[in-house]
Amino acid sequence: MQLRHAHSYKSAMVSKLFVLLLILFTASISKSQQLPILNVGGADEWFPVSYINENTKKTEGIGYDLAQLVAKELKTSIEISPNLPWKRLLLRLESGKLDMCIGIYWNKERSKIFHYTEPFLTNEPRVFVKKGREFKFEKIEDLKGLIGGAPLGASFGEEFDSFAEEFLTLQRVTGYIQMSQMLLLDRNDYYIADYIDGMSYLEQKKLKSRVVALSKPIAKIEVYFAISKKSPFAKVLPQITNIIKKAKKDGTIDKMISKYVTLPVNTQ
C-alpha cells in the first residue's frame, strides 16, 4: 500500500511539473512573439498625410490614423518620433532607430533600403506658378529651360525624378515658405507640390489669389508606409499589408480621409 501510494504521489508530482513547464514554455513563446512599441515618424507639413496642427502643435493626418490602426491590430502601442528634417528621418529609418515612416513615395533607390507596404493613398503632384505667369504644361518636357522649386529630399516618382536629375533645374529648399517666397519674388518659374497639400497651404496663408496650380498633374503617385529592414516589424510586413488592404476594402481609409479633406482623393 505504501509503495502504491508513493508511486501515485510521484506520478502526480511529475504531472504537475509537466504542466508547470508547459505553462512556462508557452509564456516564453508568447513573450518572444510580442512586438515592441511601434516607433513611427513622418513629414511635418504634408497635408493630409502627416503634418503638425498649427493650433494644437500635435501631429495629425491619415498616415498617423492608419498607423494607430496597424498598432491596434498588431496588439501593440505606438510612439511618434520627434519632428525631424525629412532626410534625417530617412536616415533614422535606414538605421533602424525608427520602425516606420508613415507616408512615403516609392522609388528604386529607396526600395533597396526599406520595405514597402500596400499603398494607402494616391497623390497628384502638380506645378504651382505665380498667377498671371501660367504656361502650357502637358508633359514634364515642358519644364525644360525653366527654374523650379521642390522640397529638399522629396521624390515625385521614378520617371519624374530621373528626368529632373538630368534635364531640369530644381532649387531644393526646406519647405513651402521658401518655395512660395522664391516664386513670388520671381526667383523661380514654378514649384512642385502635392495638389491637396499645396492647395491647403495656399488657403491657410491666403495666397490663392497669387499662386495657382496648373491643371495637369506631373504624375499620379501612390503613398506607402516604409518599414526599416532592421526593425522587428519587418517580420510582420505581410500582416501590416493585410491590415491596410482590409482598411481600403471596408471603407476605413475613406473615413479617415474624409476627416481632413473634401477634395476627391484616390485610395486605389
C-alpha positions as CSV (number, residue, x, y, z in Angstrom):
1,M,0.0,0.0,0.0
2,Q,2.8,2.4,0.9
3,L,4.6,1.7,-2.4
4,R,1.4,2.2,-4.4
5,H,0.8,5.5,-2.6
6,A,4.4,6.6,-3.2
7,H,4.1,5.8,-6.9
8,S,0.8,7.6,-7.2
9,Y,2.3,10.6,-5.4
10,K,5.3,10.6,-7.7
11,S,3.1,10.4,-10.8
12,A,1.1,13.4,-9.6
13,M,4.2,15.4,-8.9
14,V,5.6,14.6,-12.4
15,S,2.3,15.6,-13.9
16,K,2.2,18.9,-12.1
17,L,5.8,19.6,-13.1
18,F,5.0,18.9,-16.7
19,V,2.0,21.3,-16.6
20,L,4.1,23.9,-15.0
21,L,6.9,23.6,-17.6
22,L,4.3,23.7,-20.4
23,I,2.8,27.0,-18.9
24,L,6.3,28.5,-18.6
25,F,7.2,27.4,-22.2
26,T,4.0,28.8,-23.6
27,A,4.5,32.1,-21.8
28,S,8.1,32.3,-23.0
29,I,6.9,31.8,-26.6
30,S,4.2,34.4,-26.2
31,K,6.6,36.9,-24.7
32,S,9.2,36.3,-27.5
33,Q,6.5,36.9,-30.1
34,Q,5.2,40.1,-28.5
35,L,6.1,43.1,-30.6
36,P,7.7,46.2,-29.1
37,I,6.3,49.7,-29.3
38,L,5.9,50.8,-32.9
39,N,8.1,53.9,-33.4
40,V,6.8,56.0,-36.3
41,G,7.6,59.3,-37.9
42,G,6.7,61.3,-40.9
43,A,7.0,64.6,-42.8
44,D,5.8,67.5,-40.6
45,E,4.0,69.5,-43.3
46,W,2.5,67.0,-45.8
47,F,-1.3,67.6,-45.6
48,P,-3.3,65.4,-45.3
49,V,-0.8,62.5,-44.8
50,S,1.3,63.8,-41.9
51,Y,1.6,67.3,-40.6
52,I,1.7,69.4,-37.4
53,N,-1.6,71.2,-36.5
54,E,-0.6,74.8,-36.0
55,N,-3.2,75.3,-33.3
56,T,-2.6,72.2,-31.2
57,K,1.1,71.7,-32.2
58,K,0.2,68.0,-32.4
59,T,0.9,65.6,-35.3
60,E,-2.2,64.7,-37.4
61,G,-3.0,63.1,-40.7
62,I,-4.2,60.0,-42.5
63,G,-0.9,58.3,-42.1
64,Y,-0.9,58.6,-38.3
65,D,-4.5,57.5,-38.1
66,L,-3.7,54.4,-40.2
67,A,-0.6,53.7,-38.1
68,Q,-2.7,53.7,-35.0
69,L,-5.0,51.1,-36.6
70,V,-2.0,49.0,-37.5
71,A,-0.6,49.1,-34.0
72,K,-4.0,48.2,-32.5
73,E,-4.4,45.2,-34.9
74,L,-0.8,44.0,-34.0
75,K,-1.7,44.4,-30.3
76,T,1.0,46.9,-29.5
77,S,1.2,50.6,-28.9
78,I,2.6,53.4,-31.0
79,E,5.1,56.1,-30.3
80,I,5.5,59.2,-32.5
81,S,9.1,60.2,-33.1
82,P,10.1,63.9,-32.6
83,N,9.9,66.0,-35.7
84,L,13.0,65.8,-37.9
85,P,14.1,67.1,-41.2
86,W,13.0,64.7,-43.9
87,K,16.4,63.4,-44.9
88,R,17.4,62.8,-41.3
89,L,14.2,61.0,-40.7
90,L,15.0,58.6,-43.6
91,L,18.5,58.0,-42.1
92,R,16.9,57.0,-38.8
93,L,14.6,54.7,-40.7
94,E,17.5,53.1,-42.5
95,S,19.5,52.6,-39.3
96,G,16.5,51.0,-37.5
97,K,16.2,53.8,-35.0
98,L,12.7,54.4,-36.5
99,D,10.4,51.5,-37.3
100,M,8.1,53.0,-39.8
101,C,7.7,56.1,-42.0
102,I,4.0,56.8,-42.2
103,G,4.0,58.5,-45.7
104,I,6.5,58.0,-48.5
105,Y,6.7,57.6,-52.2
106,W,8.4,54.6,-53.8
107,N,11.5,54.9,-55.9
108,K,14.1,52.4,-56.9
109,E,16.8,53.6,-54.5
110,R,14.5,53.7,-51.5
111,S,13.2,50.2,-52.4
112,K,16.8,48.9,-51.9
113,I,16.8,50.2,-48.3
114,F,13.3,49.9,-47.0
115,H,10.4,47.5,-47.1
116,Y,7.2,49.0,-48.6
117,T,3.6,48.1,-47.6
118,E,0.5,48.2,-49.6
119,P,-0.2,51.8,-50.8
120,F,-3.0,53.5,-49.0
121,L,-3.4,56.7,-51.0
122,T,-2.7,58.1,-54.5
123,N,-1.4,61.7,-54.7
124,E,-1.2,64.1,-57.7
125,P,1.9,66.4,-57.5
126,R,1.3,69.5,-59.6
127,V,3.1,72.5,-61.0
128,F,2.4,75.7,-59.0
129,V,3.0,79.1,-60.6
130,K,2.6,82.7,-59.9
131,K,-0.8,83.9,-61.0
132,G,-0.6,85.7,-64.4
133,R,2.5,83.7,-65.3
134,E,0.8,80.4,-66.2
135,F,2.3,78.4,-69.0
136,K,1.3,75.4,-71.1
137,F,2.1,72.2,-69.3
138,E,1.2,68.8,-70.8
139,K,4.3,66.8,-70.2
140,I,7.4,67.1,-68.0
141,E,9.5,68.1,-71.0
142,D,7.6,71.4,-70.9
143,L,9.6,72.3,-67.8
144,K,12.9,72.3,-69.6
145,G,14.6,75.7,-69.6
146,L,12.7,76.9,-66.6
147,I,13.8,77.2,-62.9
148,G,11.7,75.2,-60.5
149,G,11.5,74.7,-56.8
150,A,10.9,71.5,-54.8
151,P,11.2,70.3,-51.1
152,L,14.6,69.0,-50.1
153,G,14.7,65.2,-50.3
154,A,11.2,65.0,-51.9
155,S,10.6,62.4,-54.6
156,F,7.8,62.7,-57.2
157,G,8.0,59.3,-58.8
158,E,10.7,57.4,-60.6
159,E,10.0,58.9,-64.0
160,F,10.0,62.5,-62.9
161,D,13.0,62.1,-60.5
162,S,15.1,60.6,-63.3
163,F,14.1,63.2,-65.8
164,A,14.6,66.1,-63.3
165,E,18.1,64.9,-62.4
166,E,19.2,65.0,-66.0
167,F,17.2,67.8,-67.6
168,L,15.6,70.2,-65.1
169,T,16.9,73.0,-62.8
170,L,15.3,72.4,-59.4
171,Q,16.2,74.5,-56.4
172,R,15.7,72.3,-53.4
173,V,14.6,74.1,-50.2
174,T,13.2,73.1,-46.8
175,G,9.5,73.8,-47.4
176,Y,6.6,75.8,-48.6
177,I,7.6,79.1,-47.1
178,Q,10.9,79.2,-49.1
179,M,9.3,77.8,-52.2
180,S,6.4,80.4,-52.3
181,Q,8.7,83.3,-51.4
182,M,11.1,82.4,-54.2
183,L,8.2,82.1,-56.6
184,L,6.6,85.4,-55.6
185,L,10.0,87.2,-55.8
186,D,10.4,85.8,-59.4
187,R,13.5,83.8,-58.4
188,N,11.9,80.7,-60.0
189,D,9.2,80.0,-62.5
190,Y,7.3,77.3,-60.6
191,Y,7.5,74.8,-57.8
192,I,6.3,71.3,-57.4
193,A,4.0,70.1,-54.6
194,D,1.3,67.6,-53.9
195,Y,-2.0,69.1,-55.0
196,I,-4.1,68.8,-51.8
197,D,-1.2,69.7,-49.6
198,G,-0.2,72.7,-51.8
199,M,-3.8,74.0,-52.0
200,S,-4.2,73.6,-48.3
201,Y,-1.1,75.8,-47.7
202,L,-2.3,78.5,-50.1
203,E,-5.6,78.5,-48.4
204,Q,-4.0,78.7,-45.0
205,K,-1.6,81.5,-45.9
206,K,-4.2,83.4,-48.0
207,L,-2.1,83.0,-51.2
208,K,-4.8,81.5,-53.5
209,S,-5.1,84.9,-55.3
210,R,-1.3,85.0,-56.0
211,V,-0.3,81.3,-56.6
212,V,-2.2,78.8,-58.7
213,A,-1.8,75.1,-59.6
214,L,-1.7,74.1,-63.3
215,S,-4.5,71.7,-64.2
216,K,-2.4,68.7,-65.3
217,P,-0.6,66.6,-62.6
218,I,3.0,65.7,-63.3
219,A,2.2,62.1,-62.1
220,K,-0.2,60.0,-60.1
221,I,1.9,58.6,-57.2
222,E,1.0,56.1,-54.6
223,V,1.7,56.7,-50.9
224,Y,3.0,53.9,-48.8
225,F,4.3,53.1,-45.3
226,A,8.1,52.3,-45.4
227,I,9.4,49.9,-42.7
228,S,13.1,49.7,-41.7
229,K,14.7,46.4,-42.7
230,K,16.4,46.5,-39.3
231,S,13.1,46.8,-37.4
232,P,11.4,43.9,-35.6
233,F,8.3,45.0,-37.5
234,A,9.9,43.9,-40.8
235,K,8.9,40.3,-39.8
236,V,5.2,41.2,-39.7
237,L,5.2,43.1,-43.0
238,P,2.6,40.7,-44.6
239,Q,0.3,41.3,-41.6
240,I,0.7,45.1,-41.9
241,T,-0.1,44.9,-45.6
242,N,-3.2,42.8,-45.0
243,I,-4.4,45.3,-42.4
244,I,-4.1,48.1,-45.0
245,K,-5.8,46.1,-47.7
246,K,-8.7,45.4,-45.3
247,A,-8.9,49.1,-44.3
248,K,-9.1,50.0,-48.0
249,K,-11.7,47.4,-48.8
250,D,-14.1,48.1,-45.9
251,G,-14.0,51.9,-46.3
252,T,-12.0,52.6,-43.1
253,I,-9.4,54.6,-45.0
254,D,-12.1,56.6,-46.9
255,K,-13.5,57.6,-43.5
256,M,-10.0,58.7,-42.3
257,I,-9.6,60.8,-45.4
258,S,-13.0,62.5,-45.0
259,K,-11.8,63.8,-41.6
260,Y,-9.3,66.0,-43.4
261,V,-10.3,66.8,-46.9
262,T,-13.3,67.4,-49.1
263,L,-11.4,67.2,-52.4
264,P,-11.6,63.9,-54.2
265,V,-8.8,61.6,-53.0
266,N,-7.9,58.3,-54.6
267,T,-7.0,55.3,-52.4
268,Q,-6.7,52.9,-55.3
